[in-house]
C-alpha cells in the first residue's frame, strides 16, 4: 500500500501548508483530498509536488506492506 505520510512530514519540515499548495501553487483541493484519504494520484502530480517542494519521490510517498 502506498502511504503519503512522508508528504505531510515534508510539508511540516519546510513550513508549508495545504493552503499554500492550493492557493499559491495551483494544486487542486481534490488532489490534496485524495492524498489525505490515501487514494491514488498521477505520476504527473507526483512530479509536480516534487518540483514545488524541491524533494525526492520518497519524501512524498512510501510503500508499506499490509
TORKOL-4160 file (C-alpha; in steps of 0.2 Angstrom, whole numbers, padded with zeros to 4 digits, m for minus):
66
<pt num="1" X="0000" Y="0000" Z="0000"/>
<pt num="2" X="0006" Y="0017" Z="m0004"/>
<pt num="3" X="0007" Y="0029" Z="0011"/>
<pt num="4" X="0008" Y="0048" Z="0010"/>
<pt num="5" X="0014" Y="0050" Z="0027"/>
<pt num="6" X="0031" Y="0057" Z="0021"/>
<pt num="7" X="0022" Y="0070" Z="0011"/>
<pt num="8" X="0015" Y="0078" Z="0027"/>
<pt num="9" X="0032" Y="0076" Z="0036"/>
<pt num="10" X="0040" Y="0086" Z="0021"/>
<pt num="11" X="0027" Y="0099" Z="0022"/>
<pt num="12" X="0030" Y="0102" Z="0040"/>
<pt num="13" X="0049" Y="0102" Z="0039"/>
<pt num="14" X="0048" Y="0115" Z="0025"/>
<pt num="15" X="0035" Y="0125" Z="0035"/>
<pt num="16" X="0022" Y="0124" Z="0021"/>
<pt num="17" X="0003" Y="0121" Z="0022"/>
<pt num="18" X="m0010" Y="0113" Z="0010"/>
<pt num="19" X="m0017" Y="0131" Z="0008"/>
<pt num="20" X="0000" Y="0136" Z="0001"/>
<pt num="21" X="m0001" Y="0122" Z="m0012"/>
<pt num="22" X="m0019" Y="0125" Z="m0017"/>
<pt num="23" X="m0019" Y="0144" Z="m0017"/>
<pt num="24" X="m0001" Y="0149" Z="m0021"/>
<pt num="25" X="0005" Y="0134" Z="m0032"/>
<pt num="26" X="m0011" Y="0129" Z="m0041"/>
<pt num="27" X="m0014" Y="0111" Z="m0035"/>
<pt num="28" X="m0032" Y="0106" Z="m0034"/>
<pt num="29" X="m0041" Y="0104" Z="m0017"/>
<pt num="30" X="m0047" Y="0087" Z="m0024"/>
<pt num="31" X="m0029" Y="0081" Z="m0026"/>
<pt num="32" X="m0025" Y="0085" Z="m0008"/>
<pt num="33" X="m0041" Y="0077" Z="m0003"/>
<pt num="34" X="m0036" Y="0061" Z="m0012"/>
<pt num="35" X="m0019" Y="0062" Z="m0004"/>
<pt num="36" X="m0027" Y="0064" Z="0013"/>
<pt num="37" X="m0038" Y="0049" Z="0010"/>
<pt num="38" X="m0024" Y="0038" Z="0004"/>
<pt num="39" X="m0031" Y="0037" Z="m0014"/>
<pt num="40" X="m0021" Y="0037" Z="m0030"/>
<pt num="41" X="m0013" Y="0052" Z="m0038"/>
<pt num="42" X="m0005" Y="0053" Z="m0055"/>
<pt num="43" X="0014" Y="0052" Z="m0058"/>
<pt num="44" X="0012" Y="0069" Z="m0066"/>
<pt num="45" X="0005" Y="0076" Z="m0049"/>
<pt num="46" X="0019" Y="0067" Z="m0040"/>
<pt num="47" X="0032" Y="0075" Z="m0051"/>
<pt num="48" X="0024" Y="0092" Z="m0049"/>
<pt num="49" X="0024" Y="0090" Z="m0030"/>
<pt num="50" X="0042" Y="0085" Z="m0030"/>
<pt num="51" X="0046" Y="0101" Z="m0041"/>
<pt num="52" X="0037" Y="0113" Z="m0030"/>
<pt num="53" X="0043" Y="0105" Z="m0013"/>
<pt num="54" X="0061" Y="0103" Z="m0020"/>
<pt num="55" X="0061" Y="0085" Z="m0014"/>
<pt num="56" X="0063" Y="0067" Z="m0019"/>
<pt num="57" X="0048" Y="0055" Z="m0023"/>
<pt num="58" X="0052" Y="0046" Z="m0006"/>
<pt num="59" X="0049" Y="0062" Z="0003"/>
<pt num="60" X="0031" Y="0061" Z="m0003"/>
<pt num="61" X="0026" Y="0043" Z="m0004"/>
<pt num="62" X="0032" Y="0026" Z="0003"/>
<pt num="63" X="0027" Y="0008" Z="0001"/>
<pt num="64" X="0021" Y="m0001" Z="0016"/>
<pt num="65" X="0017" Y="m0020" Z="0016"/>
<pt num="66" X="0000" Y="m0023" Z="0023"/>
